[in-house]
Amino acid sequence: EPEVTQTPSHQVTQMGQEVILRCVPISNHLYFYWYRQILGQKVEFLVSFYNNEISEKSEIFDDQFSVERPDGSNFTLKIRSTKLEDSAMYFCASSEPFYGYTFGSGTRLTVV
Amino acid sequence: DQQVKQNSPSLSVQEGRISILNCDYTNSMFDYFLWYKKYPAEGPTFLISISSIKDKNEDGRFTVFLNKSAKHLSLHIVPSQPGDSAVYFCAASEGNQGGKLIFGQGTELSVKP
């Protein structure tokens, strides 16, 4: 069964450092997303990406966040200057259509 | 702003019995609803969905019921199995093409042998 692949599974970074979280969506999907889940809280939408541009973003997705699809297969989330409160599980998802809305297994980001 | 609410943080049922997980929403623009199952350290796994034009959708042991007037949906699992033990998230969207999902807080289901 097709799956969304995320790397790394766990990333530890120092506050103020830049991190890039990587995702390989399902190949025939056209919509791509990032969500995050802070420990003990619900899964929250960050951003959606379609046709090589952001289609929607949440209030969380401020100027320190950016997304890219650099080579037609990878989909990345960059956090420019990490803060302690960025510590969370980050989930990539892709869809086409919703029946295929599939999440990756996540990257646990720990900012110290 | 909790547009999707799961008011029961946990539920415990006996193996073989029915599990009923509930979800309420406030946004009348939502017209597509999904249930996801999540194990620790894994991503949400899609279970079943329902469009607002329907009031019931069934897939094997899983049935989702939608009551639009009450803005309420529920997931029924019957018979429940120990392997069903996980956190279940309700999610909603405006439309079924490329839109964001708004998740509830989740209900942790424990199915006891």
Interface residues (C-beta under 8 A of the other chain):
Chain A: V4 Q6 L30 Y31 Y33 Y35 Q41 K42 V43 E44 F45 S48 Y50 S55 E56 S58 F91 A93 S95 P97 F98 Y99 Y101 T102 F103 G104 S105 G106 R108
Chain B: Y32 L34 Y36 A41 E42 G43 P44 T45 F46 S49 F89 A91 S93 N96 Q97 G98 G99 K100 L101 I102 F103 G104 Q105 G106
